[in-house]
Amino acid sequence: MKSNSCFQHEENIIYFAPNATTQKTKRNLPHWQQEGTAYFVTFRLFDSIPKDVAENIRKEREKWLKNNKISDPAELDKLSLQKRMEYYRLFSKHYDELLDNGFGSCVLANPECKKIVEDALKYFDGEKYVLDKYVVMPNHVHVIVIPKNNWSLSKITHSWKSYTANRINEILGKKMRFWMPESFDHIIRSGIQLERIRKYIEDNPKNSGQD
């Protein structure tokens, strides 16, 4: 696991603000963006979760949200703590556990492939974004990042995934679909949540048996 130092001048970090201007987009997953905020991002290999399993989770999540009268997972803050914990247990935690099971090709366990991803994450640190904690696991990546200079999060993640997919396929002599098109992204809500996510990233290799 690789991790650089934490954000400098943490008192200046911008967290999610309910009343601030928010850009909302959706494909299969919801994506909320607020200028200058810190994000927790997860992107995974194309074969990291069986397609039928991922589809079942998606359907169950949509059913749960509908039953709880939530149109978008980003609006979970409207629910009670008990309901939010239920959502986390049923979906977010379940998804993380599936990734940590090490399903699929797990090509990022290859040190050369892993280094390509780590170098890509660090390449524009301080220019297009500010990079905080990250970890490259065998079939997925977790990262905390703040976009800079009008660079959107979607452009940043697309750049990471496009470059690394091409380089790793070249090294492996393959032309396989590499990353899932969409990433999971979450605007960090508070300093307490930031520290909790940092701890999760640091502990991910050990807790998944990959340390």
C-alpha positions as CSV (number, residue, x, y, z in Angstrom):
1,M,0.0,0.0,0.0
2,K,1.3,3.4,-0.9
3,S,0.1,6.7,0.6
4,N,1.4,10.2,0.5
5,S,1.2,12.8,3.3
6,C,-2.1,14.3,4.3
7,F,-3.5,17.6,2.9
8,Q,-1.5,20.6,4.0
9,H,-3.4,23.4,5.8
10,E,-6.4,21.2,6.6
11,E,-8.3,24.1,8.1
12,N,-8.8,25.3,4.5
13,I,-10.4,22.0,3.3
14,I,-13.9,22.5,1.9
15,Y,-16.5,19.9,2.8
16,F,-19.9,19.2,1.4
17,A,-22.2,22.2,1.9
18,P,-26.0,21.4,1.6
19,N,-26.8,24.9,0.5
20,A,-23.9,25.4,-2.0
21,T,-24.2,25.1,-5.7
22,T,-24.1,21.4,-6.6
23,Q,-23.7,19.8,-10.0
24,K,-25.6,16.5,-10.2
25,T,-25.2,13.9,-12.9
26,K,-26.2,10.2,-13.1
27,R,-25.4,7.2,-15.3
28,N,-25.8,4.0,-13.3
29,L,-24.4,5.8,-10.2
30,P,-25.1,9.3,-8.9
31,H,-22.3,11.9,-9.1
32,W,-22.4,15.2,-7.1
33,Q,-19.8,17.8,-7.5
34,Q,-19.1,21.0,-5.6
35,E,-16.2,23.3,-6.5
36,G,-13.1,22.9,-4.3
37,T,-14.4,20.0,-2.2
38,A,-12.6,16.8,-1.1
39,Y,-13.7,13.5,-2.6
40,F,-13.4,9.9,-1.7
41,V,-13.1,7.9,-5.0
42,T,-13.1,4.2,-5.7
43,F,-12.6,2.8,-9.2
44,R,-12.3,-0.9,-9.9
45,L,-11.2,-3.4,-12.6
46,F,-13.9,-4.4,-15.1
47,D,-13.9,-8.0,-13.8
48,S,-13.6,-7.3,-10.1
49,I,-17.2,-8.2,-9.3
50,P,-19.3,-10.7,-11.2
51,K,-21.8,-8.9,-13.5
52,D,-24.9,-10.7,-12.2
53,V,-23.9,-10.0,-8.6
54,A,-23.4,-6.3,-9.3
55,E,-26.7,-6.1,-11.1
56,N,-28.5,-7.7,-8.2
57,I,-27.0,-5.2,-5.8
58,R,-28.1,-2.4,-8.1
59,K,-31.7,-3.6,-8.2
60,E,-31.8,-4.2,-4.4
61,R,-30.4,-0.7,-3.8
62,E,-32.9,1.0,-6.1
63,K,-35.7,-0.9,-4.3
64,W,-34.4,0.1,-0.9
65,L,-34.1,3.8,-1.9
66,K,-37.7,3.7,-3.4
67,N,-39.1,2.1,-0.2
68,N,-37.4,4.8,1.9
69,K,-38.5,7.6,-0.5
70,I,-35.0,8.6,-1.5
71,S,-34.5,9.6,-5.1
72,D,-30.7,9.7,-4.9
73,P,-28.2,8.0,-2.6
74,A,-26.5,11.4,-2.1
75,E,-29.7,12.5,-0.2
76,L,-29.2,9.9,2.5
77,D,-28.5,12.6,5.0
78,K,-32.2,13.2,5.1
79,L,-32.6,9.8,6.8
80,S,-32.1,8.8,10.5
81,L,-28.7,7.5,11.6
82,Q,-30.2,4.0,11.9
83,K,-31.4,4.1,8.3
84,R,-28.1,5.4,7.0
85,M,-26.2,2.6,8.8
86,E,-28.6,0.1,7.3
87,Y,-27.8,1.4,3.8
88,Y,-24.1,1.3,4.5
89,R,-24.3,-2.3,5.8
90,L,-26.5,-3.5,2.9
91,F,-24.7,-1.8,0.0
92,S,-21.5,0.2,0.6
93,K,-20.0,-2.3,3.1
94,H,-21.2,-5.2,1.0
95,Y,-19.6,-3.8,-2.1
96,D,-16.3,-3.2,-0.4
97,E,-16.3,-6.7,1.0
98,L,-16.9,-8.1,-2.5
99,L,-13.9,-6.1,-3.9
100,D,-11.7,-7.3,-1.0
101,N,-12.5,-10.9,-1.9
102,G,-10.0,-10.6,-4.8
103,F,-12.3,-11.7,-7.6
104,G,-11.2,-11.4,-11.2
105,S,-7.8,-11.0,-12.8
106,C,-6.4,-8.9,-10.0
107,V,-3.7,-7.6,-12.3
108,L,-2.8,-4.8,-9.9
109,A,-1.2,-7.3,-7.7
110,N,1.6,-7.3,-10.3
111,P,4.2,-4.8,-8.9
112,E,4.8,-3.3,-12.3
113,C,1.2,-2.7,-13.0
114,K,0.6,-1.4,-9.5
115,K,3.4,1.1,-9.9
116,I,1.9,2.4,-13.1
117,V,-1.3,3.3,-11.3
118,E,0.6,4.8,-8.3
119,D,2.7,7.0,-10.6
120,A,-0.4,8.1,-12.5
121,L,-2.1,9.2,-9.3
122,K,0.9,11.2,-8.3
123,Y,1.8,12.7,-11.7
124,F,-0.4,15.8,-11.6
125,D,-0.5,16.2,-7.8
126,G,-0.4,19.9,-7.0
127,E,-1.2,20.9,-10.6
128,K,-4.6,19.5,-11.5
129,Y,-5.5,18.2,-8.0
130,V,-4.3,17.8,-4.5
131,L,-3.7,14.1,-3.6
132,D,-4.2,12.7,-0.1
133,K,-4.3,9.1,1.0
134,Y,-4.6,6.4,-1.6
135,V,-4.2,2.6,-1.9
136,V,-3.8,0.4,-5.0
137,M,-5.4,-3.0,-4.3
138,P,-5.2,-6.0,-6.6
139,N,-8.6,-5.2,-8.3
140,H,-9.5,-1.7,-7.2
141,V,-8.2,1.7,-6.1
142,H,-9.2,4.1,-3.3
143,V,-8.1,7.7,-3.3
144,I,-8.9,11.0,-1.5
145,V,-8.5,14.0,-3.9
146,I,-9.3,17.7,-4.3
147,P,-9.6,18.9,-7.9
148,K,-7.9,22.2,-8.7
149,N,-7.9,24.9,-11.4
150,N,-11.3,24.0,-12.9
151,W,-10.4,20.4,-13.4
152,S,-13.5,18.3,-12.8
153,L,-13.3,15.1,-10.9
154,S,-14.6,13.2,-14.0
155,K,-11.8,14.5,-16.2
156,I,-9.2,13.5,-13.5
157,T,-10.5,10.0,-13.1
158,H,-10.9,9.5,-16.8
159,S,-7.3,10.6,-17.3
160,W,-6.1,8.1,-14.6
161,K,-8.0,5.2,-16.0
162,S,-7.3,5.9,-19.7
163,Y,-3.6,6.2,-19.3
164,T,-3.2,3.2,-16.9
165,A,-5.4,0.9,-19.0
166,N,-3.4,1.6,-22.1
167,R,0.0,1.2,-20.4
168,I,-0.9,-2.0,-18.5
169,N,-2.5,-3.6,-21.5
170,E,0.6,-2.8,-23.4
171,I,2.8,-4.5,-20.7
172,L,0.5,-7.5,-20.5
173,G,0.2,-7.8,-24.3
174,K,-3.5,-7.7,-24.1
175,K,-6.5,-5.6,-25.3
176,M,-8.9,-6.3,-22.5
177,R,-11.5,-4.0,-21.0
178,F,-9.7,-2.8,-18.0
179,W,-11.6,-0.4,-15.7
180,M,-15.3,-0.1,-15.1
181,P,-16.5,3.0,-16.9
182,E,-17.9,4.7,-13.7
183,S,-16.2,5.4,-10.5
184,F,-17.8,5.6,-7.0
185,D,-17.3,9.1,-5.7
186,H,-18.4,10.8,-2.5
187,I,-18.0,14.4,-1.4
188,I,-16.5,14.2,2.1
189,R,-18.8,15.7,4.7
190,S,-16.6,16.7,7.6
191,G,-13.1,16.4,9.2
192,I,-14.3,13.4,11.2
193,Q,-15.4,11.6,8.1
194,L,-12.1,12.5,6.4
195,E,-10.2,10.9,9.2
196,R,-12.4,7.8,9.1
197,I,-11.8,7.4,5.4
198,R,-8.1,7.9,5.8
199,K,-8.1,5.1,8.4
200,Y,-10.1,2.8,6.1
201,I,-7.6,3.4,3.2
202,E,-4.6,2.7,5.5
203,D,-6.1,-0.5,6.9
204,N,-7.6,-1.8,3.6
205,P,-4.6,-4.1,2.7
206,K,-4.4,-5.6,6.2
207,N,-8.1,-6.0,6.6
208,S,-8.4,-7.8,3.3
209,G,-5.5,-10.1,3.9
210,Q,-3.3,-8.3,1.2
211,D,-0.9,-6.6,3.5
